Amino acid sequence: MSNPLKDLITRDDIANVAENEGLILDDNDRISVLETMRSIDIQACPGSGKTTLIATKLILLSIKWPLQHQGVCVLSHTNVAKDEIISRLKNSKTTEAQRLLSYPHFIGTIQEFVNRFLALPYIRSNGISDITVDNDEYTKVAENILNLGRFAWLRGTLNGLGDHNAQAAFLRATYRTVSQGVEEINIDKKPRAWRQDANLQRAVRDIQALKNCLEGKGYYLYRDMYTYAQKLCSQNAELRKSLSKRFPYVFLDEMQDTQKFQDELLSDIFSCNTPLQIVQRFGDPDQAIFHNIGNEEANESFNGKSRDDMDFVINKSHRFDGLLADKIKYLSLKEVPLESELTEECLADRAMSHAEGVSFEHTIIVFDDATRSNVIKKYSEIVSTQFAGHRKSSNELLVKVVGAVGNDIDPNANQLKIGHYWSDYDKNKIKSNFKASSLIEAVRYCRQISSIDLSEKYSYLVNCILFLMRISGMTDANGRYFSSSTLKNELKESGEWKNYRETIFLMLNDDNKIDQQFWNDISRLLVIILKLDDIPDEASEYMRFIEDAASLDVEIEEGGHEDDAVISMPGNKVKHSDGFQLELSTIHGVKGETHDATLIVETKNHTFDLETMLPYLTGELPSDDHQNQQLPDKPNSRRNFKPNKTFMKQLYVAMSRPKHLLCLALHTERISEEDKQSLQVKGWQIETLI
């Protein structure tokens, strides 16, 4: 049987959509990806316009889709990627694009797909209808059960794991998994008390009983969903067939971050080995830095492919110019020959961002122990000097400082982390995992973060309000803590939904200064809308007014002291006297972002990362004897040859973030005069802080 989608898209179709959408599609690789109607793997370099390519192909499919009750399935690894694809379709000038936003099509994360089509139906078939899939909620309820005394022995031994955060992390990792056909509970870390075999067996039984209790109440971990989905697939071959038939065309985005257990499940459902199933996978193995998250293995079906094994490799980027591309390409694990495709017109336009209308000077800042704390200040001066005034005053200027290692500093250990460069840095307050200790801190945080949109800020505040209601003991009609959807239903029934939304927007509006009177008014509104009378002390404390120690309205006076050129701001930000801000983050925290300027600071993970990879910056490596794909996986201080895949991918991700300016910071003891000369030949400027 032939595939009805074969030859569906022609080059004339592509030309028409490109004209209608205002796209420039004049390279053969992208055009070939758009017209190919078979299963393919595509490696797309940083800034290659991967999302635009996927959205364009979806638009092409929407115009000519011939199947009435079968659809396109688009799966991404993150909500950000999913939302960007949906936004492209919603804003498309092609009216047919809207068709893909509803049945029979599906656009969502892998987690959403697994929950909706597999895991939740399986759980409901076992008589559980009120289901909460959330790691934090699961952990909170698990702690409450443990504290009731039924699992007193288990509760006591868990203290051996460390503080509350360590115990909560342990509980979040107690998901169900299947290995070689045997189901078991994952246990990442064992307290000392479990070293005896009898105690370990007892602990496993108690954890199993605790998990059964939680699941009986409807609480599940995200990772549990994959195990239940796997169970359903193994028990119901017809369901697999029906899903495969329902979605004859599948896009898998961000494949480099898809973990092995996810890949295996999706491969079990969607087979690319049949002519009736088209599976097209997009990603960049060179940027696969989320390996071993939660001790999970990365996929090999995509990431393990060589450059030559990929069906298409898009190596042209419109993020940076040729000078930056030439500096980055040697760190491509697959040795992709990275190029810039910026036109002369675009390069001329970008030059307007420079103070003198010329090319930016990429800089290596060399420091010693005494001047390490001045690195970020020096970087801010470089940004201030090179960027034009109109760019520095723009709210859109995004300046980042990133490093690979950002966790807490142990003053007694031989370490080098982001916090060694800026003492106010706190990894717990980066955008991706910041948890406010009070509601007012959450509001201030949302107002100061310019790199996320209003919908994300709104969602963040809603989650904080849900937490407030939880610690207040507020539950819905079924005795369960409120979710965003059940709270919305409750407020609509009480006629308070409009007032609730208006109150949140008041909190987010920068025009409203957060002083004592404003906060009293907000608190009074929340008490009325959410019926928060007579709440416990913990909730009152969470709602109370707290003075802002580092006011967001602080200004640096002209003519101030030189030391006041940069000051700390909340949320790991630094403000320069010119008005622009720098944000500190880990490399993992900025993956997928595009910056105007990026500074990468050297950190230590067994060895010093920038020193280890310096031969790739000078052009000494790669070589025939040391090909990138053959590097060891992880850093090891005992090896004579220290370059490794972990450092390579981290540095590749970090160096490919900026559009304009790239800076690195290395210790003087780890860069020789010969290295400096080689780097200058490669176009680097050297600034020494000694």
C-alpha positions, 0 to 999 in steps of 0.5 A: 500500500502506498502512502497517500502523503507521498509527493504531497509537497512540491517546490511550487508549494514551497515557493508560494508559502515562502512568498506568503509568509515573507520567508527567504528559502533559497538553500537546497538543504532547507527546501529538500527538508520541506519537500521530503515526505519520508522518515528523516533525521535532521541535524540543525546547527545553532541559529539555523531557524529550526523552529521556522523550518518546522512551522513552515512544513506544518503550514505546507501540510495544513494546506494540502492535508488529505486525511479527514480523521488522521492528523499530524503529531508534533512532539517537543521536549519543552513547553517553550518549544511547543508554544513557539511552534503553536505561536507560529501557526496562530500568527501565520498568514496562511489561514489553513495553518489554524487547522493543525491546532485542533482534532485530528492533529496534536501539538504538545510535549512528549509528556503531554502526549504520553499522559493524554493518550496512554498513561492517564487512560491506563490509570483511569481503567484501574478505577482512579479518576481524580489524578494529579501528575506533579512532582512537587504535589506528590512530594508534599503529600508523601511528606505529610503521610510520612509525618503521620507515623505510619512509616515511622521507621522509613521516616527516621532512616530518610533523615540519613539522606541530609536536610529537607531538600535532599529528602524531597529530592529522594522522594521525587525520584521514587518513580516506577520503572521497568528493567528487563521486564521487571517493574521496580521502584527507582532508588537514587540514593541509599541512607547508611541505615540501608546498607544492611540487606535486611534494612534495604529490603524493608525500605523497599517494601515501605517505599512500595507501600508508600507509593501504593498509598499515594497512587491510591489517592491519585498522586503520581510522578511525571516519570511514572507516566512513562512506565504506565504508558509502557505497560499499556503498550505491552498489553494492548497492541491494538492501541499502538496500531490505532495511535500509529494510524491516527498520526501517520505524520510525526515531527519530533523536535529537540531530539538531542534532549530526548532521553532513552526511555522516551525515545524507546517508547515513542519508537514503539508507537511510531515506527519509521520502518513502514511506508505508511508512517513518516517520522521526521526528527529534528535536533542537534546532538552537538548541544546534547548537554542534558544527559544523565538528568536523574541518572537517565540515559540519553537516546542513541538512535539520534544522538549516536548518529554521525554527521554523515549518517544524518539525512540532512545537516543544516550548517548555516546559521543566521545568529552570528557572523562568519568570525564567530562561526569560525571560533565555534565550529571546532567545538562541534562534536560531530565536526559540522562545518558551521557557517554564517548565512547573514547577508551583507545587508544584515551585517551592515544593519548589525554594525549599527549596534556597535558604538563605532559601526564596526565589528565587535571585538571578541575578548578573552579576559585573563585574571588572577586570584586577586582580580577574579572578582573584577571579571564581571565588572570588566566584561560590563565595561567591554559591553558598555564600550562596544555597544552603541548608546541606543542599544544599551538603553534598549530594554531588548539588550540581553547580556549574559554571564554563564558558567558550567558549574553554579551550585553552592560553594564549599569554602573548604574545597578546591573549586571554581564556580560562578559564585567565585566571580560574583558573591551574590550569585545564587543558583536557586534563583535562576529563571528556570528553578527560582522558588520565591520564599514569599508572595511579594518576592515572587511579584518582584521576581516577575517584574524584574525578569524581562526575558520571559513573557507575561503569560509565563509571569502570570503562570508563575504567580498562579502557582504561588497563589496555589501554594498559598492556598495549600498552606492555608488548608484550602481544598476544593469540593472533593477535599483536594488541593486546588489546581489552576483549573479547579481554582478557575472553576471555583472562582467562576462559580463564585463570580470572582474570576474577573477580580482574581485576574485583575488582581494578578495583573495589578501585581505584575504592572510595573506602574504600581510601586510595591510599597506597604499601602499597595501590598495591603490593598493586594492582600485585602483583595486576595483575602476576599477573593480566595476566602483566606480568613483565619489562615495559619501563621505559615500562610500569613508569613507567606503573604506579609509585606517585606521591604526590598533590600535591593530595590529594583528602582535603585539608580546609580548617580552620575559621577559616582565612585568607580566601584559603583559602575556595577551593582547587584540586583535581585534574581542574579542580575547586575546593573551597569551605570549605563542602565543595562543589566547583566544576568548570571546563569548556568550554561544549562539555564541558557540553552536555546536562548539568543543573547546580544553578548555572552561571557563564559567564565571558567569553572572546575569539574574535576578539571578546569573546563576552559583550560581543558578545551583551549586547544580548540580555541587556538586551532590546535585541535581537532586533529587526526589523532584526536577526533571530536567523536572519539573523545572520552565522555566525561572529565577526569583529572587523572588523564593526561589528555583532558578534552572530553565530550561533556566540556565540548558540548557545554562550551559549544552551547555557551559560545553559540548563544551571542549574536554580537559579542563573545567573551571568555574568562581564564586564569593567567596560570592556565593560559600561556603566552604562546596560547595568547599569541595563537588566540590573537591570530584567531581574532581574539582580543586579550584583556589582562586584569593583573 
